[in-house]
Amino acid sequence: SKEINENSNNYTYNGVSHGAYFDNSSPIQTANVFTAKGCEKLTSISIYTLTEASDVTIYIYKDIRKNYYCPNQGTLALSMNTFIPREGYHTIELTEDVQLSPGSIFSVVVECVSQSGVSYNPFEYNYSGIKFGANKGESFVNIGRNATTWIDNTQRGWGNLYIQAFTEDC
């Protein structure tokens, strides 16, 4: 595991524990979109899995255009696969760092499939008086694996996804 240094940045939208999840018998891609605060390199991400034995594919897109409507409207900077044996919160080191310029928009797209073939994807949900604060353009779901089926979570009244990005200053 990599030591976090004082120049590290944590990009996240999560403020409450997951209150709900959606599942599907075919793979689902989920994504969070962020804006780099400065000259940074993306070194790792974190996700939350709800099942044991998950195959995970990660895509990092950068230089996403300003008026994006889906998180893959940029340059594919990294694609990688990994296996996660246990459920829970996981930090994943990227196979290579991704350079980000100040103010650039980037996304972390994740496809997580359990060994049973079902995709489980937790997200924030209002419950017991606890309210999430999702905004348009932060979290997206793609059930059909193509650019025309990306849905902004706020369109369905869902909260943000449990995807974080960790960077280090240049």
Accessible surface in RSA format (square Angstrom, percent):
REM  Atomic radii and reference values for relative SASA: ProtOr
REM  Chains: A
REM  Algorithm: Lee & Richards
REM  Probe-radius: 1.40
REM  Slices: 20
REM RES _ NUM      All-atoms   Total-Side   Main-Chain    Non-polar    All polar
REM                ABS   REL    ABS   REL    ABS   REL    ABS   REL    ABS   REL
RES SER A   1   165.98 140.3  78.69 105.0  87.30 201.1  58.04 123.6 107.94 151.2
RES LYS A   2    92.61  45.2  70.38  43.2  22.23  52.9  61.91  55.7  30.70  32.7
RES GLU A   3   156.00  89.6 135.38 102.4  20.62  49.1  56.75 109.8  99.25  81.0
RES ILE A   4   119.37  67.9  98.73  73.6  20.64  49.7  98.73  71.1  20.64  56.0
RES ASN A   5    63.18  43.6  52.77  51.0  10.40  25.0  35.61  85.7  27.57  26.6
RES GLU A   6   170.30  97.8 127.17  96.2  43.13 102.7  54.88 106.2 115.42  94.2
RES ASN A   7    73.72  50.8  70.85  68.5   2.87   6.9   4.93  11.9  68.79  66.5
RES SER A   8    35.01  29.6  12.20  16.3  22.81  52.6  10.40  22.1  24.61  34.5
RES ASN A   9    30.84  21.3  24.76  23.9   6.08  14.6   5.99  14.4  24.85  24.0
RES ASN A  10    75.99  52.4  56.91  55.0  19.08  46.0  24.49  59.0  51.50  49.8
RES TYR A  11    13.36   6.2  10.73   6.1   2.63   6.9  13.36  10.0   0.00   0.0
RES THR A  12    51.32  36.5  30.15  30.6  21.17  50.5  29.57  39.7  21.75  32.9
RES TYR A  13    65.60  30.6  43.01  24.5  22.59  58.8  37.17  27.9  28.43  35.0
RES ASN A  14    39.52  27.3  15.82  15.3  23.70  57.1  13.88  33.4  25.64  24.8
RES GLY A  15    70.24  86.6   0.00   N/A  70.24  86.6  38.98 107.0  31.27  70.0
RES VAL A  16    31.32  20.6  19.95  18.1  11.37  27.4  28.72  25.0   2.61   7.1
RES SER A  17    72.52  61.3  56.28  75.1  16.25  37.4  40.49  86.2  32.03  44.9
RES HIS A  18    53.38  29.2  41.81  29.1  11.58  29.6  19.01  19.6  34.37  40.0
RES GLY A  19    36.49  45.0   0.00   N/A  36.49  45.0   9.03  24.8  27.46  61.5
RES ALA A  20    25.10  23.1  17.33  26.7   7.76  17.7  25.10  35.3   0.00   0.0
RES TYR A  21   114.55  53.5  93.06  52.9  21.49  55.9  50.73  38.1  63.82  78.7
RES PHE A  22    28.00  14.0  23.56  14.6   4.44  11.6  28.00  17.0   0.00   0.0
RES ASP A  23    74.61  52.3  55.10  54.8  19.51  46.1   2.08   4.9  72.53  72.3
RES ASN A  24    42.06  29.0  33.75  32.6   8.31  20.0   9.80  23.6  32.26  31.2
RES SER A  25    97.80  82.6  73.49  98.1  24.31  56.0  41.36  88.1  56.44  79.1
RES SER A  26    49.97  42.2  48.87  65.2   1.10   2.5  37.91  80.7  12.06  16.9
RES PRO A  27    36.15  26.3  34.83  31.7   1.32   4.8  34.83  28.8   1.32   8.2
RES ILE A  28     1.45   0.8   1.45   1.1   0.00   0.0   1.45   1.0   0.00   0.0
RES GLN A  29    23.72  13.3  23.72  17.3   0.00   0.0   0.00   0.0  23.72  18.0
RES THR A  30     6.08   4.3   6.08   6.2   0.00   0.0   0.46   0.6   5.62   8.5
RES ALA A  31     0.00   0.0   0.00   0.0   0.00   0.0   0.00   0.0   0.00   0.0
RES ASN A  32     0.00   0.0   0.00   0.0   0.00   0.0   0.00   0.0   0.00   0.0
RES VAL A  33     3.34   2.2   1.85   1.7   1.49   3.6   1.85   1.6   1.49   4.0
RES PHE A  34     6.23   3.1   3.46   2.1   2.77   7.2   6.23   3.8   0.00   0.0
RES THR A  35    73.36  52.2  61.73  62.6  11.63  27.7  39.81  53.5  33.55  50.7
RES ALA A  36     2.64   2.4   0.00   0.0   2.64   6.0   0.00   0.0   2.64   7.0
RES LYS A  37   147.66  72.0 110.24  67.6  37.41  89.1  88.86  80.0  58.79  62.6
RES GLY A  38    20.33  25.1   0.00   N/A  20.33  25.1  20.26  55.6   0.07   0.2
RES CYS A  39    61.16  46.3  52.04  58.0   9.12  21.4  24.88  63.0  36.27  39.1
RES GLU A  40     1.46   0.8   1.46   1.1   0.00   0.0   0.95   1.8   0.51   0.4
RES LYS A  41    63.97  31.2  63.97  39.3   0.00   0.0  13.93  12.5  50.05  53.3
RES LEU A  42     0.00   0.0   0.00   0.0   0.00   0.0   0.00   0.0   0.00   0.0
RES THR A  43     6.93   4.9   5.44   5.5   1.49   3.5   0.05   0.1   6.88  10.4
RES SER A  44     5.05   4.3   5.05   6.7   0.00   0.0   0.00   0.0   5.05   7.1
RES ILE A  45     0.00   0.0   0.00   0.0   0.00   0.0   0.00   0.0   0.00   0.0
RES SER A  46     0.56   0.5   0.46   0.6   0.09   0.2   0.00   0.0   0.56   0.8
RES ILE A  47     6.59   3.7   5.98   4.5   0.61   1.5   6.59   4.7   0.00   0.0
RES TYR A  48    73.55  34.3  64.92  36.9   8.63  22.4  28.37  21.3  45.18  55.7
RES THR A  49     1.85   1.3   0.93   0.9   0.92   2.2   1.33   1.8   0.52   0.8
RES LEU A  50    39.28  21.9  22.55  16.1  16.73  42.1  22.88  16.1  16.41  44.2
RES THR A  51    33.35  23.7  29.90  30.3   3.46   8.2  29.97  40.3   3.38   5.1
RES GLU A  52   115.17  66.1 104.82  79.3  10.34  24.6  23.66  45.8  91.51  74.7
RES ALA A  53    25.08  23.1  25.08  38.7   0.00   0.0  25.08  35.3   0.00   0.0
RES SER A  54     0.92   0.8   0.92   1.2   0.00   0.0   0.00   0.0   0.92   1.3
RES ASP A  55    71.78  50.3  69.73  69.4   2.04   4.8  26.61  62.6  45.16  45.0
RES VAL A  56     1.64   1.1   0.00   0.0   1.64   3.9   0.22   0.2   1.41   3.8
RES THR A  57    27.64  19.7  27.46  27.8   0.18   0.4   6.97   9.4  20.67  31.2
RES ILE A  58     0.00   0.0   0.00   0.0   0.00   0.0   0.00   0.0   0.00   0.0
RES TYR A  59    50.31  23.5  50.31  28.6   0.00   0.0  21.37  16.1  28.95  35.7
RES ILE A  60     0.00   0.0   0.00   0.0   0.00   0.0   0.00   0.0   0.00   0.0
RES TYR A  61    34.12  15.9  34.12  19.4   0.00   0.0  10.06   7.6  24.06  29.7
RES LYS A  62    50.67  24.7  50.67  31.1   0.00   0.0  18.55  16.7  32.12  34.2
RES ASP A  63    80.55  56.4  60.05  59.8  20.50  48.5  27.39  64.5  53.16  53.0
RES ILE A  64     8.21   4.7   0.00   0.0   8.21  19.8   0.00   0.0   8.21  22.3
RES ARG A  65   116.12  48.8 106.51  54.3   9.62  22.9  65.40  89.4  50.73  30.7
RES LYS A  66   149.32  72.8 131.40  80.6  17.92  42.7 103.52  93.2  45.80  48.8
RES ASN A  67   125.15  86.3 108.28 104.6  16.87  40.6  28.67  69.0  96.48  93.2
RES TYR A  68    49.77  23.2  30.34  17.3  19.42  50.5  13.79  10.4  35.98  44.3
RES TYR A  69   140.32  65.5 127.13  72.3  13.19  34.3  93.13  70.0  47.18  58.2
RES CYS A  70     0.09   0.1   0.09   0.1   0.00   0.0   0.00   0.0   0.09   0.1
RES PRO A  71     0.00   0.0   0.00   0.0   0.00   0.0   0.00   0.0   0.00   0.0
RES ASN A  72    44.24  30.5  30.52  29.5  13.72  33.0   2.43   5.9  41.81  40.4
RES GLN A  73    37.25  20.8  22.52  16.5  14.73  35.1  23.45  49.9  13.81  10.5
RES GLY A  74    30.67  37.8   0.00   N/A  30.67  37.8   9.79  26.9  20.88  46.8
RES THR A  75    77.12  54.9  71.96  72.9   5.17  12.3  49.92  67.0  27.21  41.1
RES LEU A  76    88.02  49.0  63.28  45.3  24.73  62.2  63.28  44.4  24.73  66.6
RES ALA A  77    30.74  28.3   5.10   7.9  25.64  58.3  12.56  17.7  18.18  48.2
RES LEU A  78    13.54   7.5   7.73   5.5   5.81  14.6  13.54   9.5   0.00   0.0
RES SER A  79    62.99  53.2  36.84  49.2  26.15  60.2  19.87  42.3  43.12  60.4
RES MET A  80    16.52   8.6  10.05   6.7   6.47  15.4  16.52  14.0   0.00   0.0
RES ASN A  81   116.27  80.2  91.94  88.8  24.33  58.6  31.01  74.6  85.26  82.4
RES THR A  82    43.18  30.7  28.63  29.0  14.55  34.7  14.25  19.1  28.92  43.7
RES PHE A  83   103.69  51.9  84.45  52.3  19.24  50.1  84.45  51.2  19.24  55.1
RES ILE A  84     9.02   5.1   8.77   6.5   0.25   0.6   9.01   6.5   0.01   0.0
RES PRO A  85    68.92  50.2  60.13  54.8   8.79  32.0  60.72  50.1   8.20  51.0
RES ARG A  86   160.72  67.5 160.68  81.9   0.04   0.1  60.28  82.4 100.44  60.9
RES GLU A  87   100.71  57.8  86.21  65.2  14.50  34.5  21.03  40.7  79.68  65.1
RES GLY A  88    16.44  20.3   0.00   N/A  16.44  20.3  16.20  44.5   0.23   0.5
RES TYR A  89   121.45  56.7  97.09  55.2  24.35  63.4  88.02  66.1  33.43  41.2
RES HIS A  90    32.18  17.6  27.82  19.3   4.36  11.2  16.41  16.9  15.77  18.4
RES THR A  91    74.81  53.2  44.19  44.8  30.62  73.0  32.30  43.4  42.51  64.3
RES ILE A  92    16.57   9.4  13.39  10.0   3.18   7.7  16.57  11.9   0.00   0.0
RES GLU A  93    75.10  43.1  64.04  48.5  11.06  26.3  48.68  94.2  26.42  21.6
RES LEU A  94    15.47   8.6   0.00   0.0  15.47  38.9   0.00   0.0  15.47  41.6
RES THR A  95   100.87  71.7  62.09  62.9  38.77  92.4  64.66  86.9  36.20  54.7
RES GLU A  96   104.26  59.9  95.84  72.5   8.42  20.1  31.88  61.7  72.39  59.1
RES ASP A  97    65.21  45.7  43.90  43.7  21.31  50.4  14.68  34.5  50.53  50.4
RES VAL A  98     6.08   4.0   2.99   2.7   3.09   7.5   6.08   5.3   0.00   0.0
RES GLN A  99    96.22  53.8  90.73  66.3   5.48  13.1  56.56 120.4  39.66  30.1
RES LEU A 100     4.12   2.3   0.09   0.1   4.03  10.1   3.09   2.2   1.03   2.8
RES SER A 101    60.05  50.7  53.98  72.0   6.07  14.0  40.96  87.2  19.08  26.7
RES PRO A 102    89.18  65.0  68.32  62.3  20.85  75.8  68.65  56.7  20.53 127.6
RES GLY A 103    31.51  38.9   0.00   N/A  31.51  38.9  27.83  76.4   3.68   8.2
RES SER A 104    15.33  13.0   6.35   8.5   8.97  20.7  15.02  32.0   0.31   0.4
RES ILE A 105    15.22   8.7  13.64  10.2   1.58   3.8  13.64   9.8   1.58   4.3
RES PHE A 106     0.00   0.0   0.00   0.0   0.00   0.0   0.00   0.0   0.00   0.0
RES SER A 107     0.00   0.0   0.00   0.0   0.00   0.0   0.00   0.0   0.00   0.0
RES VAL A 108     0.00   0.0   0.00   0.0   0.00   0.0   0.00   0.0   0.00   0.0
RES VAL A 109     1.13   0.7   1.13   1.0   0.00   0.0   1.13   1.0   0.00   0.0
RES VAL A 110     5.02   3.3   4.74   4.3   0.28   0.7   4.74   4.1   0.28   0.8
RES GLU A 111    17.61  10.1  16.92  12.8   0.69   1.6   0.88   1.7  16.73  13.7
RES CYS A 112    12.36   9.4  11.69  13.0   0.67   1.6   5.52  14.0   6.84   7.4
RES VAL A 113    27.55  18.1  27.55  24.9   0.00   0.0  27.55  23.9   0.00   0.0
RES SER A 114     8.94   7.6   4.62   6.2   4.32  10.0   4.62   9.8   4.32   6.1
RES GLN A 115   111.16  62.2  78.04  57.0  33.12  78.9  36.43  77.5  74.73  56.7
RES SER A 116    91.19  77.1  49.45  66.0  41.74  96.2  57.17 121.7  34.02  47.7
RES GLY A 117    29.52  36.4   0.00   N/A  29.52  36.4  26.41  72.5   3.10   6.9
RES VAL A 118    35.24  23.2  35.18  31.9   0.05   0.1  35.18  30.6   0.05   0.1
RES SER A 119     0.00   0.0   0.00   0.0   0.00   0.0   0.00   0.0   0.00   0.0
RES TYR A 120    56.17  26.2  49.70  28.3   6.47  16.8  15.30  11.5  40.87  50.4
RES ASN A 121     7.10   4.9   6.74   6.5   0.35   0.9   1.73   4.2   5.37   5.2
RES PRO A 122     8.24   6.0   7.33   6.7   0.91   3.3   7.33   6.1   0.91   5.7
RES PHE A 123     7.77   3.9   7.77   4.8   0.00   0.0   7.77   4.7   0.00   0.0
RES GLU A 124     1.86   1.1   1.86   1.4   0.00   0.0   0.00   0.0   1.86   1.5
RES TYR A 125    99.90  46.6  99.75  56.8   0.15   0.4  51.36  38.6  48.54  59.8
RES ASN A 126    57.99  40.0  48.80  47.2   9.19  22.1  17.25  41.5  40.74  39.4
RES TYR A 127    84.65  39.5  74.74  42.5   9.91  25.8  68.98  51.8  15.67  19.3
RES SER A 128   105.95  89.5  57.05  76.1  48.90 112.6  44.50  94.8  61.45  86.1
RES GLY A 129    74.45  91.8   0.00   N/A  74.45  91.8  38.51 105.7  35.94  80.5
RES ILE A 130    73.39  41.8  69.15  51.5   4.25  10.2  72.71  52.4   0.68   1.8
RES LYS A 131   150.78  73.6 127.93  78.5  22.85  54.4  83.43  75.1  67.35  71.7
RES PHE A 132    41.51  20.8  21.94  13.6  19.57  50.9  25.03  15.2  16.48  47.2
RES GLY A 133    61.31  75.6   0.00   N/A  61.31  75.6  38.01 104.3  23.31  52.2
RES ALA A 134    20.28  18.6   0.25   0.4  20.03  45.6   0.25   0.4  20.03  53.1
RES ASN A 135    87.51  60.4  83.50  80.7   4.01   9.7  21.75  52.4  65.76  63.6
RES LYS A 136   169.45  82.7 144.41  88.6  25.04  59.6  87.86  79.1  81.58  86.9
RES GLY A 137    12.60  15.5   0.00   N/A  12.60  15.5  10.91  29.9   1.69   3.8
RES GLU A 138    22.00  12.6  22.00  16.6   0.00   0.0   7.77  15.0  14.23  11.6
RES SER A 139     1.28   1.1   0.13   0.2   1.15   2.7   0.13   0.3   1.15   1.6
RES PHE A 140     3.92   2.0   3.92   2.4   0.00   0.0   3.92   2.4   0.00   0.0
RES VAL A 141     0.02   0.0   0.02   0.0   0.00   0.0   0.02   0.0   0.00   0.0
RES ASN A 142     1.32   0.9   1.32   1.3   0.00   0.0   0.00   0.0   1.32   1.3
RES ILE A 143    67.59  38.5  60.95  45.4   6.63  16.0  60.95  43.9   6.63  18.0
RES GLY A 144    39.43  48.6   0.00   N/A  39.43  48.6  23.14  63.5  16.28  36.5
RES ARG A 145   129.77  54.5 103.62  52.8  26.15  62.3  39.22  53.6  90.54  54.9
RES ASN A 146    73.86  50.9  66.91  64.7   6.94  16.7  38.12  91.8  35.73  34.5
RES ALA A 147    45.16  41.5  38.35  59.2   6.81  15.5  38.44  54.1   6.72  17.8
RES THR A 148   125.05  88.9  91.17  92.4  33.88  80.7  84.32 113.3  40.73  61.6
RES THR A 149    48.74  34.7  42.59  43.2   6.16  14.7  48.19  64.7   0.55   0.8
RES TRP A 150    22.90   9.2   1.84   0.9  21.06  49.4   1.83   1.0  21.07  34.2
RES ILE A 151    30.80  17.5  30.69  22.9   0.11   0.3  30.80  22.2   0.00   0.0
RES ASP A 152     9.38   6.6   7.26   7.2   2.12   5.0   5.29  12.4   4.09   4.1
RES ASN A 153     0.90   0.6   0.90   0.9   0.00   0.0   0.90   2.2   0.00   0.0
RES THR A 154    48.53  34.5  27.84  28.2  20.69  49.3  24.91  33.5  23.62  35.7
RES GLN A 155   132.48  74.1  92.51  67.6  39.97  95.2  36.80  78.3  95.68  72.6
RES ARG A 156   127.87  53.7  99.54  50.7  28.33  67.4  32.25  44.1  95.62  58.0
RES GLY A 157    47.35  58.4   0.00   N/A  47.35  58.4  34.63  95.0  12.73  28.5
RES TRP A 158    41.94  16.8  41.37  20.0   0.57   1.3  22.48  12.0  19.46  31.6
RES GLY A 159     0.00   0.0   0.00   N/A   0.00   0.0   0.00   0.0   0.00   0.0
RES ASN A 160     1.30   0.9   1.30   1.3   0.00   0.0   0.00   0.0   1.30   1.3
RES LEU A 161     3.11   1.7   3.11   2.2   0.00   0.0   3.11   2.2   0.00   0.0
RES TYR A 162    35.86  16.7  29.21  16.6   6.65  17.3  30.68  23.1   5.18   6.4
RES ILE A 163     5.20   3.0   5.20   3.9   0.00   0.0   5.20   3.7   0.00   0.0
RES GLN A 164    23.97  13.4  23.97  17.5   0.00   0.0   4.16   8.9  19.80  15.0
RES ALA A 165     0.00   0.0   0.00   0.0   0.00   0.0   0.00   0.0   0.00   0.0
RES PHE A 166    28.94  14.5  28.94  17.9   0.00   0.0  28.94  17.5   0.00   0.0
RES THR A 167     0.77   0.5   0.00   0.0   0.77   1.8   0.00   0.0   0.77   1.2
RES GLU A 168    23.13  13.3  23.13  17.5   0.00   0.0   3.42   6.6  19.71  16.1
RES ASP A 169    68.31  47.8  55.13  54.9  13.17  31.2  18.37  43.2  49.94  49.8
RES CYS A 170    88.41  66.9  22.30  24.9  66.11 155.4  52.46 132.9  35.95  38.8
END  Absolute sums over single chains surface
CHAIN  1 A     8214.0       6122.5       2091.5       4150.1       4063.8
END  Absolute sums over all chains
TOTAL          8214.0       6122.5       2091.5       4150.1       4063.8
